Amino acid sequence: MAENGKTTTAYQAPKVPDPEKVRTTREEALEMARKQGTLWYRIRRARWSYGMLAPYFILFFLFTVLPVAMSIALSFTYFNMLEFPEWVGWKNYVKLFLEDDVFLISLKNTLLFAVITGPISYFLCLLFAWIINEFKGWLRTFLTLIFYAPSICGNAYLVWNLILTGDRYGYLNGLLLKYDIINEAVIWLKTEKYVLPCLIVVQLWLSLGTGFLSFIAGL
């Protein structure tokens, strides 16, 4: 339209969307969001990741979860490996806690072992990782290898058997006899009061590997 030599454009009202189409689009969006929120959709989306983890999970289930579950189930039965298991309920547990003195001793030793080795191992891993992290270059790498070695050492038994041999030729006995700390060789691994402390020391030595490496990687 021309008015006084100027061209003007006619006003056009905004196009109103079709309510039915808007409703359909909204329902489709809600359905898609609902589908994406399901567990099955997330599994399908990450199927390759789950596929790569599947071998570990299968082996873990077959050799850890399943045996533990079967042991718990069999603990409520009488089973002598020759006959079919017979359900006895809590009878085995009552006998275990009230009549078996050896079990109570082993339970006490296990709890003592766990309470001591757990926190001390955690603290030692953090302490050694913090100290070694202060070194630089090849010295830091060398010390890291030395402390990680227990985790990859397949001869731990041989090493500690040489140290704790119960005669004068054992490294620990030889050292203590040399400085007159003891008068005769101690059978470390067969004397009741020394067995648990020896196991705790060995476990602390073995646990320095993986935990130490995790700490030093995070520092």
Phi, psi and omega per residue, in radians:
M1 nan 2.314 -3.138
A2 -1.869 2.283 3.138
E3 -2.469 2.052 -3.102
N4 0.994 0.703 3.082
G5 1.376 0.021 3.134
K6 -1.917 2.492 3.141
T7 -1.692 2.226 3.122
T8 -2.070 2.614 3.133
T9 -1.746 2.377 -3.121
A10 -1.207 2.468 3.133
Y11 -1.183 2.290 3.109
Q12 -2.020 2.158 3.130
A13 -1.188 2.499 3.109
P14 -1.035 2.496 -3.110
K15 -1.275 2.182 -3.136
V16 -1.474 2.139 -3.135
P17 -1.147 2.650 3.131
D18 -1.186 2.082 -3.112
P19 -0.992 -0.621 -3.131
E20 -1.167 -0.690 3.130
K21 -1.200 -0.683 3.106
V22 -1.096 -0.737 -3.142
R23 -1.116 -0.717 3.133
T24 -1.125 -0.757 3.130
T25 -1.116 -0.709 3.131
R26 -1.140 -0.720 3.129
E27 -1.148 -0.682 3.106
E28 -1.127 -0.701 3.121
A29 -1.137 -0.725 3.116
L30 -1.148 -0.694 3.128
E31 -1.136 -0.698 3.114
M32 -1.145 -0.743 3.115
A33 -1.121 -0.684 3.118
R34 -1.145 -0.688 -3.141
K35 -1.198 -0.707 -3.139
Q36 -1.208 -0.367 3.138
G37 -1.479 -0.091 -3.122
T38 -1.409 2.690 3.131
L39 -1.129 -0.701 -3.104
W40 -1.099 -0.679 3.114
Y41 -1.126 -0.744 -3.141
R42 -1.154 -0.634 3.097
I43 -1.149 -0.773 3.128
R44 -1.109 -0.649 -3.121
R45 -1.180 -0.599 -3.138
A46 -1.880 0.594 -3.030
R47 -1.125 -0.579 3.137
W48 -1.197 -0.651 3.099
S49 -1.145 -0.765 3.109
Y50 -1.149 -0.584 3.100
G51 -1.116 -0.665 3.119
M52 -1.254 -0.513 3.120
L53 -1.472 -0.267 -3.027
A54 -1.001 -0.781 -3.129
P55 -0.999 -0.730 3.125
Y56 -1.142 -0.800 -3.102
F57 -1.109 -0.670 3.127
I58 -1.112 -0.835 3.131
L59 -1.135 -0.701 3.126
F60 -1.102 -0.700 3.137
F61 -1.188 -0.769 -3.062
L62 -1.215 -0.653 -2.999
F63 -1.890 -0.044 3.101
T64 -2.225 -1.054 -3.059
V65 -1.156 -0.867 -3.093
L66 -1.108 -0.814 3.099
P67 -1.075 -0.667 3.117
V68 -1.132 -0.775 3.128
A69 -1.094 -0.736 3.114
M70 -1.164 -0.640 3.114
S71 -1.135 -0.722 3.110
I72 -1.099 -0.756 3.136
A73 -1.132 -0.752 -3.125
L74 -1.231 -0.370 -3.137
S75 -1.171 -0.287 3.107
F76 -1.694 0.245 -3.121
T77 -2.264 2.906 2.949
Y78 -1.736 2.039 -3.023
F79 -2.429 2.056 -3.105
N80 -1.927 0.313 3.090
M81 1.284 -0.178 -3.122
L82 -1.931 -0.540 -3.113
E83 -1.959 2.852 3.114
F84 -1.171 2.433 -3.109
P85 -0.975 2.413 3.135
E86 -1.984 2.196 -3.073
W87 -1.164 2.201 3.114
V88 -2.221 0.044 3.089
G89 1.196 -2.306 -3.079
W90 -1.518 0.143 -3.055
K91 -1.025 -0.744 -3.140
N92 -1.105 -0.691 -3.133
Y93 -1.235 -0.658 3.079
V94 -1.085 -0.781 3.119
K95 -1.130 -0.663 -3.100
L96 -1.127 -0.803 -3.046
F97 -1.484 -0.474 -3.041
L98 -1.800 -0.356 -3.040
E99 -2.120 -0.327 -3.049
D100 -1.755 1.778 3.140
D101 -1.232 -0.567 -3.130
V102 -1.123 -0.688 3.133
F103 -1.106 -0.732 -3.134
L104 -1.119 -0.664 3.098
I105 -1.157 -0.765 3.138
S106 -1.158 -0.615 3.097
L107 -1.142 -0.741 3.105
K108 -1.104 -0.777 3.141
N109 -1.134 -0.672 3.123
T110 -1.130 -0.784 3.116
L111 -1.120 -0.735 3.111
L112 -1.094 -0.747 3.119
F113 -1.060 -0.793 -3.100
A114 -1.204 -0.730 -3.109
V115 -1.143 -0.631 -3.115
I116 -1.394 -0.869 -3.036
T117 -1.231 -0.595 -3.095
G118 -1.057 -1.160 -3.115
P119 -1.105 -0.713 -3.121
I120 -1.136 -0.722 3.108
S121 -1.079 -0.759 3.119
Y122 -1.069 -0.788 -3.126
F123 -1.152 -0.751 -3.135
L124 -1.140 -0.701 3.103
C125 -1.056 -0.788 3.127
L126 -1.149 -0.737 -3.106
L127 -1.107 -0.878 -3.116
F128 -1.175 -0.625 3.093
A129 -1.121 -0.720 3.133
W130 -1.148 -0.711 -3.132
I131 -1.181 -0.833 -3.082
I132 -1.213 -0.502 3.125
N133 -1.128 -0.343 3.120
E134 -1.316 -0.343 3.093
F135 -1.403 2.800 -3.094
K136 -2.165 2.742 2.983
G137 1.183 -2.491 -3.026
W138 -1.167 -0.484 -3.137
L139 -1.169 -0.707 3.095
R140 -1.108 -0.747 3.123
T141 -1.116 -0.747 -3.132
F142 -1.118 -0.794 3.138
L143 -1.153 -0.623 3.081
T144 -1.089 -0.734 3.103
L145 -1.111 -0.724 -3.129
I146 -1.072 -0.750 -3.096
F147 -1.379 -0.398 3.113
Y148 -1.480 -0.294 -3.072
A149 -0.938 -0.698 -3.132
P150 -0.965 -0.537 -3.108
S151 -1.252 -0.463 -3.105
I152 -1.919 0.150 -3.110
C153 -1.493 2.128 3.129
G154 -1.597 -0.047 -3.084
N155 -1.987 0.573 -3.134
A156 -1.040 -0.711 3.130
Y157 -1.075 -0.775 -3.123
L158 -1.092 -0.743 -3.121
V159 -1.086 -0.890 -3.072
W160 -1.313 -0.430 3.048
N161 -1.175 -0.646 3.069
L162 -1.169 -0.665 -3.123
I163 -1.231 -0.734 -2.996
L164 -1.793 0.292 3.087
T165 -0.968 2.377 -3.013
G166 -1.468 0.617 3.028
D167 -2.353 -3.108 -3.066
R168 -1.224 -0.203 3.138
Y169 -1.557 -0.165 3.028
G170 -1.156 2.501 -3.052
Y171 -1.047 -0.769 -3.113
L172 -1.201 -0.802 3.104
N173 -1.086 -0.748 3.132
G174 -1.056 -0.715 3.140
L175 -1.175 -0.782 -3.116
L176 -1.193 -0.632 3.095
L177 -1.216 -0.623 -3.130
K178 -1.081 -0.679 -3.116
Y179 -1.713 0.265 3.071
D180 0.997 0.568 3.071
I181 -1.378 -0.583 3.032
I182 -2.221 2.756 -3.101
N183 -1.691 -0.385 3.130
E184 -2.551 2.774 -3.095
A185 -1.106 2.477 -3.139
V186 -1.840 2.334 3.075
I187 -1.488 1.527 -2.963
W188 -1.060 -0.733 -3.010
L189 -1.574 0.059 3.116
K190 -2.213 -0.004 3.077
T191 -1.687 2.206 -2.972
E192 -0.959 -0.764 -3.039
K193 -1.333 -0.193 -3.125
Y194 -1.820 -0.299 -3.041
V195 -1.089 -0.881 -3.098
L196 -1.117 -0.799 3.069
P197 -1.030 -0.654 3.106
C198 -1.127 -0.734 3.118
L199 -1.123 -0.675 3.129
I200 -1.118 -0.758 3.132
V201 -1.103 -0.784 3.141
V202 -1.098 -0.748 3.140
Q203 -1.127 -0.693 3.083
L204 -1.089 -0.699 3.109
W205 -1.122 -0.750 -3.132
L206 -1.210 -0.571 -3.056
S207 -1.391 -0.142 -3.133
L208 -1.193 -0.383 -3.017
G209 -1.142 -1.304 -3.020
T210 -1.144 -0.796 3.132
G211 -1.093 -0.731 3.101
F212 -1.060 -0.754 -3.125
L213 -1.136 -0.641 3.108
S214 -1.132 -0.738 3.135
F215 -1.162 -0.787 -3.073
I216 -1.216 -0.460 3.068
A217 -1.241 -0.498 -3.123
G218 -1.548 -0.199 -3.128
L219 -1.460 nan nan
